[in-house]
Amino acid sequence: MSELLKTKFLHLSPVMASSNVSNDIEWYESKLGFKNVYDSSVYQEGDIDYAVLGRQNLFVHLQYQYPKDMTSTDVRIQVKNIDPLFEEYVAKEVIPADRMRRKTAWHTDEFGLFDPSGNRITFFEDL
């Protein structure tokens, strides 16, 4: 197949379950540095049940789920120059300073954390 005809993947925008979207928006903004770029308050009154949060070119969607329907989600986010991000999250007390995994068997530096709804987020840099 010609290189011109191959699909190029541009972005990953996971939709993750949230038991309290408003609470999770605040956490993603204050702890992870994401910004609320859109939420359900634009088109409906009442509790926010859907939001899109962004940081640089990454977007995470949060969708309300009843606790009985929630299952955990794992998201891996590839970054370049992981250390400043790790230091930022240590300073915000999102993650302990001993959580960076260096030179993993799969050739990454990485660290992971859980959001308030139990979704696991791993940030990694290929070595």
Stockholm file with secondary structure:
# STOCKHOLM 1.0

chainA/1-127         MSELLKTKFLHLSPVMASSNVSNDIEWYESKLGFKNVYDSSVYQEGDIDYAVLGRQNLFVHLQYQYPKDMTSTDVRIQVKNIDPLFEEYVAKEVIPADRMRRKTAWHTDEFGLFDPSGNRITFFEDL
#=GR chainA/1-127 SS CCGGGSCCCCCCCCEEEESCHHHHHHHHHHHHCCEEEEEGGGTCSSSCCEEEEEETTEEEEEEECCGGGCCCCEEEEECSSHHHHHHHHHHTTSSCTTCCBCSCTTSEEEEEEECTTSCEEEEEEEC
#=GC SS_cons         CCGGGSCCCCCCCCEEEESCHHHHHHHHHHHHCCEEEEEGGGTCSSSCCEEEEEETTEEEEEEECCGGGCCCCEEEEECSSHHHHHHHHHHTTSSCTTCCBCSCTTSEEEEEEECTTSCEEEEEEEC
//
